[in-house]
Amino acid sequence: MKKISFIAMFFVALTSFSQNATQAVTLLNEVSEKVASYDTIDLTFNYILDNDKESIHQETTGNVRLQNENYHLNFMGIERIYDTKKVYTIVHEDEEVVISDATNDDESEFTPSKILTFYQKGYHFKWDKLKTIAGKKIQFIKLLPKNTNAENQYILLGIDTKSKNIFQVVYSNKNSTNTTFKIRTFKTNTTFSNNEFIFDEAKYKGKDYIITRL
């Protein structure tokens, strides 16, 4: 009887895990379809870094505008423009601009355009907790890297169950560091100016910025 009970419990657990994974995939597909339907995305976010072992807590804000693969990011005093061919990194404090070639083939490189789609490759999915945050129902899905050498132990992806938009992403690193991107505002189909993703080199030469090409 004990053997039968154990086998029964095993299959119940296996079925439950399979259903949870299916739920997670279904919700993530809905999120992907929603993101793909937007012509443009304009969002602001909080960036939070915590390491209890080292008593570190850092918090700052940023904003990014996205259209297809193009992005324009302002974060931690650095402005970055990406036009799919070049990356323009503008460090205003140092009055310097670094121009480098885009590296679309590097899947490991994190870019703002991947903030909303990074989960589509390289992870196992697990249905996690449902929480109410700021009056919103947020369903969390745990992402477990398929690559055992990945820096992240796991990632928690929080999804607004009503809007089907990403609410926050929590990266749990193997070195006890947690990094959180929490989306504050999420505007879609906004009309951007024609030069939103164009780098005006003459403007920065006029300001005597140092321009370096890699």
Buried (B, 14 or more C-beta within 10 A) or exposed (E): EEEEEEEEEEEEEEEEEEEBBEBBEEBBEEBBEBBEEBEBBBBBBBBBBBBEEEEEEEEEEBBBBBBEBBBBBBBEEBBBBBBEEEBBBBBBEEEBBBBEEBEEEEEEEEBBBBBBEBBEEBBEBBBBEEEEEEEEEBBBBBBBBEEEEBEBBBBBBBBBBEEBBBBBBBBBBEEEBBBBBBBEEBEBEEEBEEEBBEBEEEEBEEEEBEBEEE
